[in-house]
Amino acid sequence: MTQPEPRAATGALDDPTVLRAFAARLREGLYVADADGRLLDASPALATLLGVPEAGALRGRALDALVADAAARRDALHGLA
């Protein structure tokens, strides 16, 4: 007797809609920034952590202006390259 093939997973994280919903429900603050450190997107939890009314208000802001030690952040990013 052969095993049935597994069904395709629904709600996989490679689905942009599922990934966006997943990020929106996390308690951890998430963000996506460009190479210059400008926020392209942020999770609602990050907005809450930073005391901003909504995540959309963070778009376009410089991440260095939002962190306590911008120089340490830049050094850490250099270490990743």
C-alpha positions in Angstrom: 0.0 0.0 0.0 1.4 3.4 -1.0 1.3 6.5 1.1 -0.7 9.4 -0.2 1.4 12.3 -1.4 1.3 15.2 1.1 -1.0 18.0 0.2 0.5 21.3 -0.5 0.8 23.4 2.6 -1.7 26.2 2.9 -0.5 29.4 4.5 3.2 28.9 3.6 5.5 31.8 4.4 6.5 32.2 0.8 3.0 33.6 0.2 3.3 37.4 0.6 -0.2 37.7 2.0 0.4 35.0 4.6 3.8 36.5 5.5 2.4 40.0 5.9 -0.4 38.6 8.2 2.2 36.7 10.2 4.4 39.8 10.7 1.4 41.8 11.7 0.6 39.4 14.5 4.1 39.1 16.0 4.8 40.9 19.3 8.4 41.5 18.1 9.0 44.7 16.2 10.1 44.0 12.6 11.2 46.4 9.9 12.6 46.4 6.4 15.1 49.2 5.5 16.9 50.2 2.4 20.7 50.4 2.2 20.6 54.0 3.5 18.7 52.9 6.6 15.3 54.4 5.6 12.4 52.3 6.7 10.4 50.8 3.8 8.0 48.9 6.0 7.5 48.1 9.7 5.3 45.9 11.8 2.6 47.2 14.1 4.6 45.9 17.1 7.5 48.1 16.1 5.3 51.2 16.0 4.0 50.3 19.4 7.6 49.9 20.8 8.5 53.3 19.4 5.3 55.0 20.6 4.1 55.7 17.0 0.4 55.5 16.4 0.7 53.3 13.3 3.4 51.5 11.3 2.8 53.5 8.2 4.0 56.6 10.0 7.5 55.0 10.1 7.9 54.6 6.4 10.6 56.8 5.0 12.1 57.7 8.4 15.8 57.2 9.0 16.4 54.2 11.3 19.3 56.1 12.9 16.9 58.7 14.2 14.9 56.0 16.0 17.6 54.0 17.8 19.5 55.0 20.9 23.0 54.3 19.6 23.1 54.9 15.9 26.9 54.4 15.7 26.7 51.0 17.3 24.0 50.0 14.8 26.1 51.1 11.9 29.1 49.1 13.3 26.9 46.0 13.7 25.8 46.3 10.1 29.3 46.6 8.9 30.1 43.4 10.7 27.4 41.6 8.7 28.8 42.6 5.3 
